[in-house]
Amino acid sequence: MATRRNFLRLVGTTAAGGVITQYSSDIARALQQATDGPKEVVWFQGQSCTGCTISTLQAEYPTLEEALSAFRLAVTFHPTIMAEAGQPAIDSMSTDPDILIVEGSIPTDIPEAATIGHRTAEEWVTELAPNADLVVAVGNCACFGGWPAAENRRRVHGLGPNVTGAQGLQFEHREKGGVLGGEFASGLDLPVVNLSGCPPNPDYVLLTLATVLNGHVPELDRYQRPKPFYEPLVHDNCMHRGEFDRGEFAEKPGDPGCLIKTGCKGPYTNCDDQERLWNDGTSVCLNVSAPCIGCMEPAFWDRFSPFREEIEDSPVLGNVSATQAGAAGVVAAAAGIGAHMGRKAMGYGKFEDENSAEPEEEAD
């Protein structure tokens, strides 16, 4: 039966976007479980810019427009789109949601940095999550801490390394734990399902919900992200990959050539955006010569900054720069191409696969 199809598996075998078009009736049927009342949904926001909500709301699915509109109206709590405000909004929130969606990081050192009503985000999340069948973290902040968890390097106002103690639901940067703890499991015996990105593609939200509502368990990577979305390596599918292989590099964004030297983090970023594209299949960052900044990955912000510096000089490789790698005998570094070409010349063929490699040590 079509309703028993695992939409996330179909993503891996169907052209990006095709799943939504071909199986729109099945996806609509899944959403109706929340629309008609059997499933209650709470969309909660912690420390966030609301970008993940805006991304999801702006998605265009013409064949699903009516079902999506009804679904959005049926969500019992969403502080951005609900008509109610103040106490009436809180009163409408299900305290026993079937699906808890969290956007934004949770501050733990200064809990008052994110509040709903007279309670902190941390209090709400730790109360609601154990009651939910499914907990979904939408966006890098909810997954791993995101930009609110960026390092307070100057120790402004004498505060800690992370000003508010911002954490993800089940991760703090790349370390498992977070607000709910590493052992947390929802009513479906699933960990928090992480849909990372700043913001994530709206397809990720829709297809993940449809998969679970239709009775399937998504296959997750070691960062608890659905594999079909987060297995592809941006670098392998980039429109500039041929220029990389020929050693043709742009010196600044907008120049012709591979964008590695302008700070592109595509070799260390996993997602299928290069095929899926954004804005109704129109384009994506690299296609308009904007270097990938690694926003789909854990420990984004600090891990990949400064964003416009060449990747070999960034914390990704620890303390080994392209120059040092060249001095150690990497073939192409001496020619100014960088250690990335050296690895290729030495037969490695591709960059580290985040899903199979051991976690790297955090940079000091």
Summary of the structure (lengths in Angstrom):
residues: 364
radius of gyration: 21.1
end to end distance: 52.7
largest distance: 66.7
contacts: 1241
relative contact order: 0.11
helix: 39%
strand: 11%
